[in-house]
Amino acid sequence: MTEQYVLGLQEIDETQVAVVGGKGAQLGGLSRIDGISVPGGFCVTTAAFRRVMAEVPSIDELLDRLSRADPDDRETIRTLSARIRRAVEETAVPDDLAAAITRAVSGLGEDVACAVRSSATAEDLPTASFAGQQDTYLNVVGPEAILRHVSRCWASLFTERAVIYRERSGIDHRTVHMAVVVQRMVLPDASGILFTADPVTGNRKVATVDAGFGLGEALVSGLVNPDVYKVRDDEIVARTIAAKQRAVHALPAGGTREVTVDSQRQEQPALTDAQVVRLVRLGRRIEAHFGRPQDIEWCLADDGFQIVQSRPITTLFPVPGSGDQENHVYVSVGHGQMMTDPMKPLGHSMWRLTAMVPMHEAGGRLFVDVTRRLAAPTSRAGLLDVLGKGDPLIRDALETVLDRDGFVPTLPDAGPGGPPAGGPPAPLETDPAVVTRLIERSETSVAALERDIRTKSGPELFDFLVEAFEEHKRVLSDPLSIQAIMAGMEATWWLNDKLLEWLGEKNAADTLTLSAPGNITSEMGLALLDVADVIRPHPELVTFLQGVEDDGFLDELAKLPGGAEARDAIEAYLDRYGMRCVGEIDITRPRWSERPTTLVPVILDNVRNFGPGAAELRFEQGRRRAQEKEQDVLSRLRALPDGEQKADETKRMIDRVRTFIGYREYPKYGIISRYFAYKQALLKEAGSLARAGVLTRTEDAFYLTFQELRDAVSSRQVDDRLIRERKDAFRSYHALTPPRVLTSEGDALTGAYRRDDVPAGALVGLPVSAGTVEGRARVVLDMADADLEAGDILVTAFTDPSWSPLFVGIAGLVTEVGGLMTHGAVIAREYGLPAVVGVEQATRLIRDGQRIRVHGTDGYVEILP
């Protein structure tokens, strides 16, 4: 039946992506919107594509070879994709299919000029636009030419760029099919693109219009600079009129050509102001229909707008739902927690349930609404001070929002309520017993959780967990714990401020905190050096570990000479630290205990780069350097006016920082210990659902929130479609860069360093660990891929505590995310590594293997020739 091969646009809506591809479905949806004009046309469906592909010689073999090709092997992909395109184009269109297309063409008018446009089933989707991956042909005249160009569109599914895009997006070539849109050609006076949200800032209330003369091809190809308008609330708030020297026009016999625009017209606007506002109103109608910001291609002919394409703007960071029309300002949680990757639904819902403040999810990341705290002068000053100490870029971004007239309302400070009941907490003595007591409390609470949770299952487990989350928050909010953390941080700030003022020395606390006692995270890195000591004397073990790929390698290891001791050492390490992993705030991430192969490259680096006893030696060297620094600082202070008093105050602060700064890392260790217990219990329930056929795989539970998983355990039912949608969304979130600050209007702000004291061309960041070091940059995005040698400088997006085993073997650290008191900074100081954090796009601007110089005292990185 011809109906399965050709459908008119009026017969299509946006739900039919599988039949007519993303572009066709969007155009069908557009043609149904009241007041929106879409050029008449039809779609050649994916059924036609499958029919033709079944007749392409050797197609299965070619697709198999393409699927096996490495995405980075451009030559192989170029060769194979060209062979597939040629084979598709040379395959004759079956007579009945050709007749159906020809009838549809004649229905548009005799010898009508058409646009022939690819419409793949994996383009113009909410989670991936795939814009420009396949081909479009303009001003195609006559049924024979249209048939030829339909074949070219089918073949364009296998352009080199489309193949690489799919492979990098994890999309199987066989699952994507091609439909083709054929539409009556519009010969416009002007054309261009309308974004219903500002594509640069993300602001949803500001629309951007790009406009030029003639066909839009001139703008898309970069032939001319467009006129650019920004429109907010029916008012043009900014305009740039470009000199448009060239345009693309249609030829009467088919095809297009470039023409020179008359010199008197070149600097005239392509649209009147009234037309711009009218176009944006049409865009808002389209946006409302599809329910999200749109990237719209339009043409203007005879003062009427024709819409020729609309796709979601997939690059915008989503805005948290607030449920009201008020302005809101959100601060990223991930930038504070050193984990800016997206989290799966179970991960972010668990973090929200155990966090001390309400959080909002968007794009797989979490945000805190700080609007009310910014609104009152006193709380605003305190918030900016605390956030600015941690990450100056967050403070700068918030100040940018505050500079906007009226966006954040000004509210009065809370009235005087008198001191809190019981008065302020007593000052905390500088007593190591305080830390010992806090750790004992935490260990007792975790042990009780691990003991009790083993006896729970089914709905009873979820009731137990809800109570466990309250205990979790009680431990986190322990006033003594918070005092101990703040004592270490405040002593650090005091030392840096005072010693800069009195001695002119920057970041003096960095050396004074070397090898501070009781830091669970730095101990974790040193303990892996001890594991390497057990393995190093046995070359056979080293050779075995170099070939390890399976997480069950420990039993095999034990069969080799010295292997039993090595296995015991690794298992003892995992008993203590196996609950950790990269991105550990997401409970769904595989822990080291679940995937011990993650540690193997680090162990091998330690075997290669260090000698026996390195852990104890390094710790002792750091302790001695801190002691020498203390004596140096105190003696210099005593030589100053009021020197004895200054030295005494400084000595008290040094003792205080060394007593408490190590505890800064312990609460996170306690949280992650609890998370591992929660995870093991939840995985048992998910495994039960998988065995019963309720879930396809145990890990599918990660795509449900805590409450949804609880409901599934009770009802023994799960919506498979929901899990598929969540997987697609999670995959798409990886392409989004989370901002430090986000507004309810969609503005994504990263902040800027307002500094003029760095060399030209240097990459600016935050100085968090003093010293200068020069070396080879190793850009590492996954800890399991680390291959470090002594003297290397680690460059990565972010480091949470799980990265600390790498710190013992490097000479310096550069990260894109971080602050003065985040984990990476604390450990860098403990190990004496020069470090600069918060360097925007460091992993893109610094190439692996380049020589760089890290200025950890002054906060910048130089790329060396």
N, C-alpha and C positions, 0 to 999 in steps of 0.2 A: 504493500500500500504506500502511495506517495506521501501520505500524511506523516509517516514516521521519518521521512527524509527532509521535509520542508514544513516550517511553521511560520505563519505571519506574525509580526511583532505584537499585534493586538491579541494573539492567542497565548501569549507568554507572560508569565510573571516572574518575580525574583526568586521563587522557590524552585525553579526548573534548571538550576545550574547543571545538573547531570545530563540534561537533554540539550541545552543550548549554550553551555559555558557561562562564565561569569559575566562577560560583556553583554551577551545576548539576554541573559536573565535581567541584568540591570536595565537594559534598554526596554525590555518588555514591561518592567515595573514602571519606568519613566513614562511610557506611553499611556499608562493608566492614571496618571496624576492629573487632576483637573487643572487646566490652565497651562500645562506644559506641552510644548510642541516638539515632536520628535519626527525626523524625516521618515517617510514611509519605507517599509522594507520587509525582509523576511530572514529567517535563520535556516541554514543548512545544518541539520542536527548532528549530534555525536553518533547517531546510528549510521549516518552516511559515512562518517570517518571510519568507524569500525568496519563497515562493509568494504571500503577501499583498502584499509590496512590488511585485511585478511587476504587480499590478492597481491600484496607487495612481496616479491621474491625474497626469500631468506630473512624476512623481518624478525622472526623469533631469535635466530642466531645473532643478528646484529644487535638486538635489544639486550640479549644476555651479555654480550661483550661490553656494551655500553654501561650496563649496571655494575659490571665488575671493575670498570675503569676507575682509577684514582682521580678524584675531583681536581687535584693539583696537576695531573698529567694532561696539560692543555693540548699537546700534539696528538695524543691518542684520541681525545674527545673531539678535537677538530676534524680528524680524519673520519672517525666513525659517524659523527653527526652529519658530515657532508655526504657520505655514502647513503645514509638513510634518507636525507632530503631528496637526493637525486632519484633514488628508487621510488619514493612516493610520487614525485612529480612525473616520472615516466610511466607510472601505472595508469592505464586507461580507465576513465570513469565509466562504470557500467551504463548501458544504454538507458535503462529505466530510471536510474538516478540522474543522468544527464537530462533526460526529458522532463523530470520533475523540476529541476533547477531552471531549465529554459522556460517552462510554463510560468514559474514564479517571476522570472525576469520580465516576461512579456506583460505580466499583470501590472508592472510599475510604469509601463508606457513604452512605445516603440523607440528603439535606439536611445533609451534614456541613459544618461551618465550615472554611474554608481560608485559608491565606496564599498570596497570588499575588505572585510576586517576579521582578523582572527579572534576567536572567542574560546579560550581553553577552559576546561573545568577547574583549573587551579589558578584563576586570575580574577581580579576585581572582587576578591572575597574579603570579609570583615577582618580576617587575620593575616592576609597576604595579598598585596595588590598585583604582584608580578608585572607591574607596569612596564610596557615596552619590550617584553620578552618575546612576543611573536609579532607577525607582520600585518601592516595595513597598506592597502593600495587605493589610491584616489583616482577619480575620474576615469573609471574603466567603462568602455563603451561597447555594447554588443554582447549577445549571449556567448559566443565562442570565447571572447576575451575574458568574460566573467568566469566561465568554467575553468579556464587556464589559471586564473588568479585564485579560484577556490582551492585548486590543487596546491598552489604555492602556499596558501594559508595553512593547509593541512601539514605540508612539509615543514613550515616554520615552527611547529611544535618541537622540532629538533635542531633549532639554531644552537650554536655553541653556547651562547649566553643563557638560553633557556635551559639547556641540559645542565650546565654548571649550577644555575640558580636552584633547580630542583634537587640536585644531588646535595647541595649544601643545606637545603631546607629539609632533607630527609624524606623527600617525596619520590615514590617509585614511578619510573617513567611509564610503566604499563597501566598505572591507575589514572593517568591524565589523558583526557580525550579532547579532540578539537572540534568545535562547531565553527561555522563561518556566518558572519552577519553581512547581508547585502542590503544596502540602503540607497535610496535616491540621493544623488549628489546635491549638496547645497553649494551654490556659488556666492560666497558671502562678500559683503563690503568690508566686514571686520570679523575677527574671530579671536579666540584666546581661551584662557583657563580661569575658572573661578574656584577659589578655595573658600569654603564656608567657615573655616577657622584659619587663623594666621599660621601658615606652615612653619614659620621661624620661631615665634614665641609660644605657639600653642593656644593662644587666646581664642576661646570659642565665640566671643562676642564681636570679634573683628574679622570681617571677610576681606579677602584680597583678590583683586581682579587684575589679570595680565591681559593686555589687548594689543593687537596689531592689525594692519591692513591685510586683506585677502585671506587666503587659507591659513589655518593654524599651523601648518607644516613649517612656516618660517620661524615661528616661536619655538616649536618643539626641537627643531634642528639647530637652534642657536644662531640662525642667520641674522636675526635682528634682536635688539633689546626691546622689550615691550614697554608700553605705558603701564604704570603700576598704580592702582588705587587701593586705599584701605578705607573700609566703610564700617561704621559702628552706629547702630540705631538709626539707619536711614540717613546718615550724615557722612559725607566724605571727609575723613580726618587727616588724610595724607594723599598726595598725588605726585607722581613723577612722569613727565611727558618726555619720551625718548625721541631721538631723531631716527625715524624709521626709513632707512634708505632703500631697502629691498622688500619685496613681497613675493608670495607664490600664488600664481593664478592657474586656473584650469585651461587646457587647450581644447578647442572645439572637437578635434578628432580623438581626444583621449589623452591622458597623461597630464603633467603639470610642468610649469617652467617658472624660473625666477625672473622677475621684472624689476626695473628701477622705478622707484616711486618718484613722482613729479616733485621737483625741489621745493615748490611752494606748499606741498602737502606734507612733506616729511616731518615737520615739527607740529603739525596739527594733531589734536587728540583723535584717537581712533573711535572714541565714544564720547557722547555728550554726558555731562554730569547726571542728567535725568535718566539716560539710558543705563549708566552704571548702577544707580540706585534701584532701577527697575529690575536689572539683571540679578542683583543681590537678593531682592525680594523673591524672585523665582528660585534662587538657590536655597533660601531658607525653607521654601515650600518642599523642595526636593529633600533637603536634610531632614525635615520633620517626617516625611514619608518613610525614609530608610532608617531613621532613628539614630543617626550618627553623622559627624562632619563628613562632607563630600568634596572630592576633587572633580570638577565638572568641566567638560569641554563644550564650548558654545560657538554658535555662528550667528551673525547679524545679517539678515537680508531683508531689504524693503522695510526697515525699522521693526522687524519682528525677530525675536530670538528663537533659534532652533537649538535644542540640546542634543548633542551627538554622542555624549558619553557621560557617565557618572560612576565614580568608584569611591569606596571609603578611603579616607586619608589614614593609612595604617601606621604612619610614623608618629602620630600624636600620642603623647602619654595620656592614658585614661585619667579622668578626674574622679576622685572618691565621691560616692553618693552622699549627700548631706540631708536630703529629704526636705529642704527648705529653699527659699530664694535669697537667703542672706549671703554675704561675702564670707569666704573662709580662707584661711591660710594654713597649709599643711607642711610639716617638716618630716623629711625622710627618716625612718627608723633604721633602714639598712646602712646609711652612712655612719650612724653611731655604733651599729653592731658589726661593722666591717663585713657586711654580706649584702651586696647590692644586686646579686642574681635574683631572678624570680623564685618564689617559693610555691610549691604545690599547695592545693587547697587545705589538705590536712595540716601541712606545715604552718601556713599563716593563721589558720583558725586555732591551732594549739598555742601558738605564741600569743595571740590575742587573749586567749582564756587564762594564760598564766602571767600576763604583763600587769604592771602596776598602774598603767593609765590606759584609757580607751584608745583604740587604734582603728584605722580605716584602711581597707585594702583597695589597691588599684594597680592594674598591670602586674599582678603577682607580688607586689611589694606593699609594705605597710607604712602608714603615715600617721602622725599625731597632729590633731587640730590645735593650733596654738593661738587662734584668733582672740579668745577672751583674755589670755595673758598678755597679748600685744596691745590690747585696747586700753588697759589701765597703766598710767605712767610708772608706778613703782614696780609692778610685776613685769612690765615691759623691760625696764632697765635690768632687772635681775635675770630675765630670760636671755636677753642679748649678751649679757656678761658671761653667763654659764656656757651658752652655745658658742659664743665667740672664742672662749678659751679652748673649747674642744675642736672647733672647726671654723676658722675665720670666714670661709666662703659661705657658710650657712648664715652667719651674722650679716655679711654683706648683702646676700640675697634678701633677707628679711628687711634690711634697711631700704633696699630698693622698693619693696612693696609698701613700706611705711611712707616713702616719699610721694606715693600716689595719693593725690588729694581725695580724702573721704573713703578710700577703699576699706581701711580698718577704722571703725568708729572709735572715738575717744570716750572711754567710760571713766567714771570716778574711781579712785582707789577704794577698796573695801574700807568701811568705817572702822574706827578704833574699837576693837573687841576685847582689849586687855590681853594680858599674857595668857598663853594656853594653860589649861588645867595642869596643876603640878609645877608650873614654871618651866623655864628652858632647861634642857638636859645639862647635867653637870659636866664641866670640862673633862675631856678624856685624858687620863694620865698616859705618859709615854711609858707603857708597860707591855713587854712582849706577852705577858700572861693574858692580856685582853684578846690578842689574836689567837692564842692557843685555845682559849675558851670558845671563841666564835667557831673555830674549825671543828672542835669537838661537838658543838651543838649541831652543826651542819651534817657531820658524819653520822651522828645518832639519828637525825631525821631521815637521811637517805637510807640508812640501814633498815629503819622501820618500814619505809616505803617498799624496799626490795623484798622484805620478809612478807609483808601483808598482801602485796599485789599478786604474789604467786598463787594465792588461794582463790582468786576471783576470776570469774569468766562470765560470758553472756551479758545480759542487761545489768547484772550485779557489778560487773567490772566498771561499767560506765558510771553507775552511782558512786562507786568507790573513787573513781578518778575525779569526779566533780569535787568531792571532799578533799582529795589529795591536792587539787589545784589551790584550794584555800590555804592548806599548809605550805605549799610552794610559795604563795604570795606572802604568807606570814614570815617565813624565813627571809625572803628577799627584803621585806620592809622592816626587819629587826632594827630598831633605832641604834643599837650599839654597833651593828654592822655598818650602817650608813655613816655613823660617826668615824669609824675606823678608816673607811674608804676616804672620806673627806679630809681626815687628819693627814693622810699621806699626800693627797693632792694639794691641800693648802700649804703644807710644808714645802712642797716642790715649788709652788708659785712664789712663796715668800723668799726662798733661797735664790731663785732666778732674779726676782725683782731687786732684792737688797744687794746681792753681790754684783749686779750690773751697776747699781747706783753707787756702791761704796768702792768697788774695785774695777769697774769698767769691764767686767767679764761676762760674756753672754752664755746663757744656758749652763751655768756652773753645776746645777743639780744633776746634769747628765752624768758627770764623772762621779759625783758623790753618791749616786745610787747604784753604781756598778756592783754586781753580785750581792744585792740586798737579800737578806735571808727570807725564806718562807714563800718564795714566788713559785706557785705550782706550775705555771706555764714555762718559766725558764728551766725549772727542774726537769720538766718533760723533755725539753730539747737536749739537756745534758745527759739524761738517762739513756737516750738512744746512742750516745757515744759509748756508754758502758756496754750496750748490746753489741756494738761493733767490736769492742775489745774481745768478746767471747768468740766471735767469728773470725777475726783477722788471722789468728795463727793457723787456720785450716784452709789452704788454697782450694781444696775440693768443695768446701761449703760455698766459697765465693763464686766458683764456677757454676755450681748448682743454682745459686740465687740469681745469677745473671740470666738464666734461662727460664725463670719462674713466670708463669702466666696464670696459673690456677690458684684460687684462694685456699685450696686444701693442701698447700705445699708443706705445711709444718710436719705432717706425719712422714712424708718422704724425706724431709730434712733430717729427721731423727735417725734414719737408717744409715747415715754417713758417719765417718769418723769425726767425733766432736759434735755431731749433729744433735744428740740428745740435750747437751748443755745449751746449744744454740736455740733449740726449740723452747727449752725451759726459760731462757732469758727473754725471748720474744713474747712468750705467753705471760710471763710475769709483767712485762711492759704493758701488754694489752689488758691484763687484769686491772692495772692502775690507770691506764690512759685510753683504753680501747673504745670508750664511749665518744671519743672526739673524732672529728672529721672536718674537712673543708666545708664551710657553709653550715656549721653545726646548729645554728638557730632554727634551721628547717629540719624538723624531726624525720622527714622522709629521706634525707641524705644518708647514703651508706656509711656506717661507722667503721673505724679501723678494725674493730672486732669482727665485723661482717665482711670486710674486704681488706685483709692484712697485706695483700700485694701492694697496696698504696705505699706502705712503709719501706718496701724492699729497695727502691732506688735511693732513698735517703740513707738507709743502712749501708748500702754499697758505697755511696759518696763518702760516708764517715770512715769506712774501712780504708778507702783509697787516700783520703786527704788528711788523716790524723794518725798519730801514734798511740800506743797504750797509755792509759791513765789520763787522756786528754780532758775528760770531764772535770776531774778534781783539779787538774792543773789550771784549766781556764777559770774555774770559779775562784781559785786562790789568787790568780793573777788579777782578776777584777777586784777582789776584796782588798788586795794590797794597793792597787792604783787608787781606789776610793779613799783608803786610809792616808796615803801620801797626799792626795788632793786636800783632804780635810786639814792635815797639818800645815800645808802650804797656805790655804785660805786663812786659817786662824792666825798664823804668824804674820801674814800681811795685814790682817785686820788690826792686830794689836799695835801696829806701827802708826795707825791713824789716830786722829783726835777722838777721844772717847772710845779708844780701841778695845779696851778690856770689856766694856759693856757690849760693844758690837760683836766681839768674839764669843762672849758668853751666850748672847742671844742666838748667834749662828750655830754654836755647838749644840744648843738645845734643839734647834730645828733639824740639824743633821741627824741627831739621835732619833728625832721624831720621824723623819722621812724614812730612815732605815728600819725603824720598828714597824711602820704601817704600810709602806709602799708595796711590799710584796703581797699583802692581803688584797690589794686592788684586783688581783686575778682570781681570787678564790671563789667569790660568789658565782661567777660564770661557770667554773668547774662544777660547783654544786648543782646549778641549773641543768647542765648537760648530763650530769650523772642521773638526775631525775628523769630527764628526757629519754635516756636509754632504757630505763625501767618502764616508762610509759610505752615506748615504741615496741619493746619485746611483747608486752601484754596485748597491744593492739594488733600486732602482726599475727599473733595466735588466732585472734578473732577473724582477721581477714583471711587467714589460711583456712579456717573452718568454712567461711563463706565460699571460698574458691573450690574447696572439695565438694561442697554441696551444689556447685554450679551457679550460685548466686552472682559471684564475680568470675570473670574470665581468667584473671590472674590475681594472685595475692596482692601485688603492687598496685592494682587498680584502686585499692582502698585509699591510696595517697591522693586520688583525685576527688575524694569526698571530704567535706568538712567533718569536724568531730561530731557535730550533731547529726549530719547525714549518715555517718558510719554507725552511730548509735541507733538511728532509726532502722538502718539496714539489718543490724544484728537482731533487732526486735521483730521486724516484719519479714525477714528473710527475702527481701526484694530490693533490687537496685535498678535504676533507670540506665540502661546501657548507652542510650543516646546522650545522656548528660555526661557520662564519663568520656565519650568520644569528643564531645564539644570542649570539655575541660582540657583534654590532651592537646587538641588543636590550639586552644587559647594559650596554654602554657608554652607550647612550641613558639608561638608568635611573640610572647613576652620577651624572649631572649633577644629579639631584635631591638627592643626599646631600651633607651638609656634613662634610668630613673633620675629625676632632678633632686637636688638637695631641698628645694622649696617648690611647692606647687600651690597655685591658687584655684579657687572654685571656678574661675573663668578659664582655667586651662593653661595659664602662664607657667612655663617650666623654667625655673631660675637656678643657675648653677653658682652664681656669685663670681666675684673677681677679686684678685689681689691688687690693692691700690698701692703699688710699690714702684719706686723709680731708682732703687739702689741695687739693681742687678745688671749684669752685663747684657749687651744686646744679644738676642738670640738664645739666651738662657731660658730654661723651663722653670717657672716659679712655683714654689710650693711652701709648705709649712716646715720650719726647722724643728725637729723633735728629738734629735740625738746628735750631740756636738761632734765636730771633727770634719776633716776633709779627706776623701779617699778617691783615688783614680783606679779604674780597672775596666774589665770587660763586662758589658751589660748582658745579662741573661734574662730575656723576656719570657717569663713562665706564667702561663694562665691556668695550668692544672698541676698541682703539687706532684702528681704521679708521673709527670713528664720532666721533672727537674733532673738536670744533668750538670751538676755544679762542680767547679774546681776551686781550690784555695785562691782567694783574691778576686773572685767573681762578685759582681754587684747584682743583687736580685731586683728585677723590675717586674711588678705585677699590679693587678687591678686593686686588690685589697688583701690584707692578711688578717685572719682571725687566729685564735690561739693554736689551731692545728698546724699552722705554718712554722711554729717556733723551732721544730727539729731542723729546719733548713737554715735557721739563723746562725747556728754554731759553725757553719762551714762557709759563710760569705763574709765579704769585707764591707758591704754597705747595702742600703735598702732604699728603693724608690717605689712609692705606691700612688695610685690615682685617688684613693680614698683614705681618710684617716685624720686624726687630731692628736693633740698633745698628750692626751691621757687614754687613747685607744690602745688595744692590746699590742699591736705591732710596735707602737712607739715605746711603750713601757719595756718590752723585751729588748728592743734595739738598744735602749739605754742600759739595761742590765748587762748586755753582752758587749757594750762599748762600740756599737756599730754606727758610724755616721749615717743618718737617715733623713730623708725629705719625703713627706707625705702630702696628699692632696694635690698632686701634680696632674692637672687635667690632661687626659688622653696620653699619659706617659707611655702606655704599651703600644700606642700607634706611632707616636713621634720618635720614640727610641727604638732602633732596630736591634734585634738579637745579634750579639757579637760586636756591636759598636763599642768604642772606648768612650767612657763618660767620666766626668768628675763630679762627685756629690759633695756639695757644701752643706753639711749637716748643721753647722752653726748659723749660717745666714739664710738657709732655706731656698737654695736653687740648685739646678743641675745643668752642667755644660756638656754638650755633645762635642767630642774632640775630633779633629780631622784625622 
